[in-house]
Amino acid sequence: MAADTNDTASAAEPAVHSTGSRPTIRVQGATKSFGGRVVVDVDDLTLGTYAIEGLIGPNGAGKTTLMRMIMHAISLDTGTVTLTSNDNGGSVILSNLPTSRMAERGVVKTNQVITDFEQLTILDSMMLPVAQRSDEWAFKIRNEKSLYAEHVDEILWYLDQFDFEDPYGFANSAGEKKLLDIIRCLLLKPSVLLLDEPTAGLPDEVRDHVMELVKQKATDENMAVVIVEHDLHVIWTMCEYVHFMAEGSVVLQGEPAYIRDHETVVEQYLGSGHV
């Protein structure tokens, strides 16, 4: 199913402000099936035109599968995913690369399911993304004094931003592990950041603080951010543009206010009592 271009065109869209350096990801003819059931069928989708974009839809719409296809954590049955840099016009087909090469290209994704490195303290876990590949061993990271000296100011800044119960111990709660996952991604200084349900398990005040930090970095560092999120407060307040998925396809695109009030979204996702 192709995107509903008529609905997209009718949205009262703001002018696109090109930064000259923010990258875009284009998904073309991308399909994925499991057990004979089509889970993703995206004809043509561009992400990154705006600094922060949302991807929403009912459960089973294919949002997380699409994000994993972009990261090539799941292979495409058909189609391509291409990363284009607005700096020099250069592009690379991400769907030809292994997942392990994505970060080198500046494309990073948080985990939907809470994941942590059980043998690493919070501090050591923050050092992991700034380490060279040859140093990515728990005991080696702990002993790399030069690595710590180079990045200690930035890491301590993040620790000051958030009230971890024991910054020099282990992340114990689900919220701390989720927060740590986001910080690790930011420490990689990505050009494209895919956030898959980033606020699940976070208290409201922590949610608001970390998302404002993401918004600031998207602006200051010309980072393209795509948020998959069921907490619609985050979508409506953070995103400049929203893509709505249903049954594996992107069926609606536009400004948050346009998407929020659209009959299709209300019927399939928000319900008549939505705010």
Secondary structure, DSSP 8 states (H G I E B T S, - for coil): ----HHHHHHS--------SS--EEEEEEEEEEETTEEEEEEEEEEE-SSSEEEEE-STTSSHHHHHHHHTTSS--SEEEEEEE-TTT--EEEGGGS-GGGTGGGTEEE--SS----TTS-HHHHHHGGGS-GGG-SHHHHHH-HHHHHHHHHHHHHHHHHS--S-TTS---SHHHHHHHHHHHHHHT--SEEEEESTTTT--HHHHHHHHHHHHHHHHHTT-EEEEE-S-HHHHHHH-SEEEEEETTEEEEEE-HHHHHH-HHHIIIII-TT--
